[in-house]
């Protein structure tokens, strides 16, 4: 009898188990339904064609909730993939009718934008520089990152966006956290970077303000003189830099006065004026490579008088308007920095110049001239903060050049140990290799 009771129990248990599983299987069959359409609500940024492309694989007969969830996830990822990272996609409560399923898009619009921490820069000006984060907008992160990078072009101001959920569902709040310093800079320097036949000391000074009108305009003044004989060399320079939608315009002027005893009883008195305009266009940057194009023109006017004691003086004035084009690049690797500068100068006859003035200035010199200059610098970091620095620079020209356009070497920036511009020529090349020590200031610290 016991075996029969055991068999009866097993049969009863099996029957109970089948009866319990039957409703679950029936329930699974009940939630399988046809999906022939996804109705996406709340979208304003993703094209309809792209939405159809994303959800198409999840249409069909007897698809069920798994397909709906996959469609929701795929659509949300599609927003994130193109840069709308605040967007979320939800499945609202609904009764599926006509084989159409609704998906609700929450675009994560900016509910509030604040600027915090700024001391020297206008809060409104910073907000205006990042329109992608304006209140009510859906942040497009590639554009936002480019705008933040544009705000951070000045070392005096660095801005970082911080996002958090807003008080309203599906909204975000953004803080633009600012670290800034006074955009006023100045300096003075005494050195011995002299040229031949002049006294040995030079006094240089400069001041610059980089946030005029709260618009990031920059105005600078600089001077150079010879403190041992102030009549020997006097140079004044000013530059005004204007940012314009990611590009820059620069206007500058240089006034120089000199009275140099060249050789024996010969003195050279020279007054020079240079006024120039530059347009700088930064090119799209790569991860570690930044570069830009520069176009411009200069008006150069030099008045030079050579005086021989006891004899008449003679003048060799010259004025001309050369055009300029340049390419500048910077490659920042993990332990090295490489800089490339290319510049082409072109002067066209009749463009504010005179054939006779060039002939008087130098034999065979012509007002229609051109030259190309290249400069390559590389700094390699070594162990214990030592550095290796290498540089190669040169110039080629199509003919004889006047002195103000020639390639000069000698001095601290080219060949150390020689006076500035010790040698000059129409064409030339020089190279340097330096081993640089770690900063020595720590050895003199108290």
C-alpha positions in Angstrom: 0.0 0.0 0.0 2.8 2.4 0.7 4.1 2.2 -2.8 0.7 3.1 -4.2 0.4 6.0 -1.8 3.8 7.3 -3.0 2.8 7.0 -6.6 -0.4 8.8 -5.9 1.5 11.6 -4.2 3.9 11.9 -7.1 1.0 12.1 -9.6 -0.8 14.7 -7.5 2.4 16.8 -7.2 3.0 16.6 -10.9 -0.6 17.5 -11.6 -0.3 20.5 -9.3 2.9 21.6 -10.8 1.4 21.4 -14.3 -1.6 23.4 -13.2 0.6 26.1 -11.7 2.8 26.4 -14.8 -0.1 26.5 -17.1 -1.3 30.1 -16.1 2.3 31.4 -16.4 2.7 30.0 -19.9 -0.7 31.4 -20.8 0.4 34.8 -19.4 3.5 34.7 -21.5 1.4 34.0 -24.6 -1.0 36.8 -23.6 1.8 39.5 -23.6 3.1 38.6 -27.0 1.5 41.1 -29.4 2.0 42.5 -32.8 4.0 45.8 -33.2 3.7 47.5 -36.5 4.3 51.1 -35.4 6.2 53.0 -32.7 4.8 56.4 -31.9 7.7 58.5 -30.5 6.4 61.5 -28.5 8.4 64.5 -27.2 11.2 64.4 -29.8 12.5 67.7 -31.3 16.1 67.0 -32.1 16.3 63.6 -33.9 15.2 63.4 -37.5 12.1 61.3 -38.1 13.9 59.2 -40.7 16.6 58.3 -38.1 14.0 57.3 -35.5 12.3 55.0 -38.1 15.7 53.5 -38.9 16.4 52.8 -35.2 13.1 51.1 -34.3 12.5 49.3 -37.5 14.2 46.0 -36.4 11.8 45.8 -33.5 8.6 45.7 -35.5 6.7 42.6 -36.4 4.2 40.0 -35.3 4.1 38.5 -31.8 7.0 40.6 -30.5 6.0 41.5 -27.0 7.6 43.6 -24.2 11.1 42.4 -24.9 11.0 44.1 -28.3 9.6 47.3 -26.9 12.4 47.5 -24.3 15.0 46.8 -27.0 13.4 49.6 -29.2 13.5 52.0 -26.2 17.1 51.2 -25.4 18.2 51.5 -29.0 16.5 54.8 -29.5 18.0 56.2 -26.3 21.5 55.1 -27.4 20.9 56.8 -30.8 20.4 60.1 -29.0 23.5 59.6 -26.9 25.6 58.5 -29.9 25.1 61.8 -31.7 25.8 63.9 -28.6 22.4 64.4 -26.8 23.5 62.8 -23.5 20.7 64.3 -21.4 18.0 62.5 -23.4 16.2 59.5 -21.9 13.4 57.3 -23.5 10.7 55.8 -21.4 7.8 53.4 -22.0 4.6 55.1 -20.6 1.7 53.1 -19.2 -0.6 52.4 -22.2 -3.0 50.0 -23.8 -1.6 48.8 -27.1 -4.2 49.4 -29.8 -3.9 49.0 -33.5 -0.4 47.4 -33.0 1.1 50.8 -32.1 3.3 51.3 -29.1 4.1 54.7 -27.6 7.6 55.7 -26.5 8.1 58.9 -24.5 11.2 61.0 -25.0 12.5 63.2 -22.1 15.0 65.5 -23.8 16.6 66.7 -20.6 16.2 70.4 -21.3 18.2 72.9 -19.2 16.0 74.2 -16.4 18.5 76.6 -14.8 22.0 77.9 -15.8 24.3 79.5 -13.3 27.8 80.9 -13.4 29.6 80.5 -10.1 33.1 81.6 -8.9 33.8 84.4 -11.4 35.5 87.4 -10.0 36.8 89.4 -13.0 34.6 88.2 -15.9 31.0 89.1 -16.5 28.5 86.4 -15.7 26.3 87.3 -18.6 29.2 87.3 -21.0 30.2 83.8 -19.9 26.6 82.6 -20.4 26.4 84.1 -23.8 29.6 82.3 -24.9 27.9 78.9 -24.2 24.5 79.2 -26.0 24.2 75.4 -26.1 23.5 75.5 -22.3 20.9 78.3 -22.5 17.8 77.7 -20.3 15.2 75.7 -22.3 17.7 74.2 -24.7 18.6 70.5 -25.2 22.4 70.4 -24.8 24.2 69.1 -27.8 27.5 68.0 -26.2 29.9 68.3 -29.2 28.8 72.0 -29.7 28.9 72.6 -25.9 32.4 71.2 -25.6 33.6 73.4 -28.5 32.0 76.5 -26.9 33.6 75.7 -23.5 36.9 75.3 -25.3 36.4 78.7 -26.8 35.8 80.2 -23.4 38.9 78.5 -22.0 41.3 80.0 -24.6 42.6 82.5 -22.1 44.8 81.2 -19.3 43.2 83.8 -17.0 39.8 82.0 -17.0 38.9 78.3 -17.0 35.3 77.2 -17.0 33.9 73.7 -16.3 30.3 72.7 -16.6 28.7 70.6 -13.8 25.3 69.0 -14.5 22.7 67.6 -12.1 19.0 66.6 -12.2 16.6 69.6 -12.1 13.8 70.1 -9.7 11.3 69.3 -12.5 11.2 65.7 -13.8 13.3 65.2 -17.0 15.1 68.6 -16.6 18.7 69.4 -15.7 20.5 72.2 -13.9 23.9 73.4 -15.0 26.6 75.3 -13.1 29.5 76.8 -15.0 32.2 76.8 -12.4 34.8 79.5 -13.1 38.4 79.7 -11.9 39.8 83.1 -12.9 42.5 85.6 -12.1 43.0 89.3 -12.9 43.6 89.6 -16.7 46.3 92.2 -16.2 49.9 91.4 -16.9 53.1 93.3 -16.9 56.8 92.8 -16.7 60.2 94.5 -16.9 63.5 93.0 -17.9 67.1 94.1 -18.1 69.4 92.1 -20.4 72.4 92.4 -22.6 70.9 91.4 -25.9 72.7 94.1 -27.9 73.5 94.5 -31.6 76.9 95.5 -33.0 78.2 99.0 -32.4 75.7 99.7 -29.6 75.9 99.7 -25.8 75.4 96.4 -24.2 72.3 96.8 -22.0 68.6 96.7 -23.0 65.7 97.6 -20.8 62.3 96.1 -21.9 58.9 96.5 -20.4 55.3 95.6 -21.2 51.8 95.8 -19.9 48.7 93.9 -21.2 45.0 93.8 -20.3 43.1 90.8 -21.7 39.4 91.6 -21.0 38.5 95.0 -22.4 34.8 95.8 -22.5 34.2 92.3 -20.9 34.6 90.9 -24.5 38.1 89.3 -24.2 39.6 92.1 -26.2 43.4 92.5 -25.5 45.4 95.7 -25.5 49.2 95.6 -24.9 52.0 98.2 -24.8 55.7 97.5 -24.8 58.9 99.5 -25.0 62.7 98.9 -25.4 65.5 101.4 -24.7 69.2 101.5 -24.1 69.7 102.7 -20.5 73.3 103.6 -21.1 72.4 106.0 -23.9 68.6 106.4 -24.3 69.0 108.2 -27.6 70.7 105.2 -29.1 67.6 103.0 -29.3 63.9 103.7 -28.5 61.1 101.3 -29.5 57.4 101.6 -28.7 54.9 98.9 -29.8 51.2 98.4 -29.2 48.8 95.5 -30.2 45.0 95.3 -30.1 43.6 91.7 -30.4 39.9 91.1 -31.1 38.3 87.6 -31.0 35.6 87.0 -33.6 33.6 83.8 -33.6 36.6 81.6 -32.9 39.0 83.7 -35.1 41.1 86.6 -34.2 42.0 90.0 -35.7 45.1 91.8 -34.6 46.1 95.4 -35.3 49.6 96.5 -34.2 52.1 99.3 -34.6 55.8 99.7 -33.9 57.7 103.0 -33.7 61.5 102.9 -33.5 64.1 105.7 -33.2 67.8 105.1 -33.3 71.1 107.0 -33.5 74.0 104.5 -33.8 77.7 105.3 -34.4 78.5 102.6 -37.0 82.2 102.9 -37.8 84.6 105.7 -36.8 83.0 109.1 -37.9 80.0 107.4 -39.5 76.6 107.6 -37.7 73.3 106.1 -38.9 70.1 107.8 -37.8 67.0 105.7 -38.4 63.3 106.2 -37.7 61.0 103.4 -38.5 57.3 102.8 -38.4 55.4 99.6 -38.9 51.7 99.2 -38.9 50.1 95.8 -39.5 46.9 93.8 -39.7 46.6 90.0 -39.0 43.7 87.6 -39.4 44.2 84.4 -37.4 42.0 81.3 -38.1 42.4 78.3 -35.8 42.0 75.1 -37.8 40.1 72.0 -36.4 42.3 70.5 -33.7 43.1 66.9 -33.2 43.6 65.3 -29.8 47.2 66.5 -29.4 47.7 68.6 -32.5 46.5 72.2 -32.8 47.2 74.5 -35.8 46.1 77.8 -37.4 46.4 79.9 -40.5 47.4 83.6 -40.5 46.9 86.2 -43.2 47.9 89.8 -43.1 49.6 92.9 -44.5 52.1 95.4 -43.2 52.9 99.0 -44.0 56.6 99.5 -43.4 58.2 103.0 -43.5 61.9 103.5 -42.7 63.7 106.8 -42.8 67.5 106.3 -42.6 70.1 109.0 -42.8 73.9 108.3 -42.9 76.0 111.1 -41.5 79.8 111.4 -42.2 81.5 114.0 -40.0 82.7 116.9 -42.1 80.6 115.8 -45.2 77.1 115.9 -46.4 74.6 113.3 -45.2 72.6 111.1 -47.6 69.1 109.7 -47.1 67.9 106.2 -48.1 64.2 106.2 -47.1 62.0 103.2 -48.1 58.3 102.4 -47.7 56.5 99.3 -48.9 53.5 97.1 -48.2 54.3 93.3 -48.0 51.6 90.6 -47.7 52.0 87.7 -45.3 50.6 84.2 -45.0 51.6 81.8 -42.3 50.8 78.3 -40.8 51.5 77.5 -37.2 51.2 74.1 -35.6 51.8 72.6 -32.1 52.0 68.9 -31.3 51.8 68.0 -27.6 52.9 64.5 -26.9 53.2 62.8 -23.5 56.8 63.8 -23.0 57.6 66.2 -25.8 56.4 69.3 -27.6 56.9 70.1 -31.3 56.3 73.5 -32.9 56.2 74.3 -36.6 56.0 77.9 -38.0 55.9 78.6 -41.8 55.7 82.1 -43.2 55.6 83.5 -46.7 56.1 87.2 -47.4 55.2 88.7 -50.8 55.6 92.2 -52.1 54.0 93.3 -55.4 55.3 96.2 -57.5 53.0 99.2 -57.3 51.5 98.2 -54.0 52.6 101.1 -52.0 56.3 100.9 -53.0 58.8 102.6 -55.3 61.3 101.0 -57.6 63.9 103.7 -57.0 63.8 103.5 -53.2 64.6 99.7 -53.5 67.4 100.4 -55.9 68.9 103.1 -53.6 68.6 100.8 -50.6 70.4 97.9 -52.1 71.9 97.0 -55.5 69.5 94.8 -57.6 66.8 94.9 -54.9 63.3 95.1 -56.4 59.9 96.0 -54.9 58.4 92.7 -56.2 60.1 90.1 -53.9 59.1 87.0 -52.0 60.7 84.8 -49.4 59.7 81.8 -47.4 60.7 81.2 -43.8 60.4 78.0 -41.7 61.1 77.3 -38.1 61.0 73.9 -36.3 61.4 73.5 -32.5 61.3 70.3 -30.4 61.5 70.0 -26.7 62.0 66.5 -25.2 61.5 65.9 -21.5 64.3 63.8 -19.9 64.5 62.1 -16.5 64.7 64.3 -13.4 63.1 67.3 -15.2 66.1 67.8 -17.6 65.2 68.8 -21.2 66.7 68.4 -24.6 65.9 71.3 -27.0 66.5 71.3 -30.8 65.7 73.9 -33.4 66.2 74.3 -37.1 65.3 77.5 -38.9 65.9 78.9 -42.4 64.8 81.2 -45.2 64.8 81.1 -49.0 64.2 84.0 -51.3 63.8 84.7 -55.0 66.4 87.5 -55.2 68.3 90.2 -53.3 66.4 91.6 -50.3 66.6 94.8 -48.4 68.0 94.5 -44.8 64.6 94.6 -43.1 63.6 91.4 -45.0 66.8 89.4 -44.6 67.4 86.4 -42.5 69.4 87.2 -39.3 71.3 85.0 -37.0 73.2 85.7 -33.8 71.9 86.3 -30.3 70.1 84.4 -27.5 67.4 83.1 -29.8 69.7 81.8 -32.5 73.4 81.4 -31.9 74.3 82.2 -28.3 77.4 84.1 -27.5 77.1 86.5 -30.5 75.5 90.0 -30.6 72.0 90.1 -32.0 71.8 89.9 -35.8 75.5 89.4 -36.2 75.1 87.9 -39.7 72.4 88.6 -42.3 71.6 87.3 -45.7 68.9 86.7 -48.3 69.0 83.0 -47.6 70.2 81.1 -44.6 69.8 78.2 -42.2 70.8 77.6 -38.6 70.4 74.8 -36.1 70.9 74.5 -32.4 70.9 71.7 -29.8 70.7 72.4 -26.1 70.7 70.4 -22.9 68.6 72.3 -20.3 68.9 71.8 -16.6 66.0 71.6 -14.2 64.8 74.9 -12.7 67.5 76.3 -10.4 65.2 78.5 -8.4 64.8 75.9 -5.7 68.5 76.0 -5.0 68.2 79.8 -4.1 65.0 79.5 -2.1 65.3 80.6 1.5 
